[in-house]
Amino acid sequence: MKKLLNIQEIKQSPWPSRFTEIFGDNLISAFLYGDCLEEGFSALEAPWTVAFILKDASAAEASKLKSWSEKARREGLEFSYVFSSAEILTSLEIFPLEFLEMSRRSQVLCGINPLEGFSPNRKALAAQCLREWKAFLFHRRTDAKPKADEYLQELSPLLSGVYYLKNGTYPESRLQVQEVFLELKSAENLLKTLDNLITQECNQNTTA
């Protein structure tokens, strides 16, 4: 079974119409989301992740994907999140970072653009960015020698959120983030530099 190697191949494959057939009128959107849309992604090394928004995202509805999971895996796809529209509406201020990324950096396979036009509550976004950063620091506190490229890749969604707080727009790439936060390019102590940058920007928005 041939793996799907790029977004165009996925869009031209049977999968978009297949998702429509699986869920029928219950489907609002099926879209690519997450690390697979980052620079440097290789479909030969990792799967394309597909997320769904349904009117009814009950276990019974979500389980309709199960019989297709193995075929999807062989073709390089992985089914990830299944949201209901109601769940999203009640969680916008709890997970603004994830929904901001979803609204700005996704590739629709069928249905509508997820959260088109979404603008997060800035205080809620700043608070979540700060929580995510503190959690990252906690788990990385024993790293003897941080690897800058790995850190910046792992922190890409978080730094994109901080970029949004600073500029009011969502970055198109990690490179664009580093062009705005020039201190990341030559930082000797990356964790300290990141801590200062993220904490300062988030605190300005949580107290604004």
C-alpha positions, 0 to 999 in steps of 0.5 A: 500500500502506497503511503501518501507523501504530501497534502495534495496526494491526501486531498486527491485520495479517496479519504476526503469522500470516505470521511463524508461517507463514514459520518454523513451529515454528522461531519462538520470538518475533517482536517490535517492538524499538528506536527505534520504541518510543521517545517521539516515533517517527513511522511516517510518517518511520521504519520499525517494526523487527521482531526475531526469536528462532528455535531455528535462526537459520542463514543459510538460516532467516533468508533466508526473510524476504528475499522478504517484505522489500519488502512489509514496507518498503511497509507500514512494517516493517523486519526487523532482528535474527535471534537464536537462543536459543543465541546469546542464552544465550551472550551475556547477559553480553556484551550485557546492555544490549541484552538488558535493553532487549529484555526490558523494552521490546518489543512481542510480535507472535507467540510468547513475550515475549523474555527474560521475567524477565531480570535482567542481571549488574550488573557486566557491565551497568555495564562495557558502559554504560561502554564504550558511553559512552566510544565515544560520547565518542570519536565526538562529541569534535569536536562544536562545540555539543552538541544536548541533545535529540539526545544524550539521544535517541541515548543513551536505551538507555544511560541506561536501563541506568544508570537500572537500575543506580541503581534496579533497575527499567527506566524507562518513558520518557526523561522518567522518566530525566530525572526521576531524573537532574535534573542533565540538565534544566539542564546547561550542559555536557551532556557533562561532566554526562553523563560524571560521572553515567555514570562514577560510577554505572558505577564504583560497580557494577563495583567493588561 
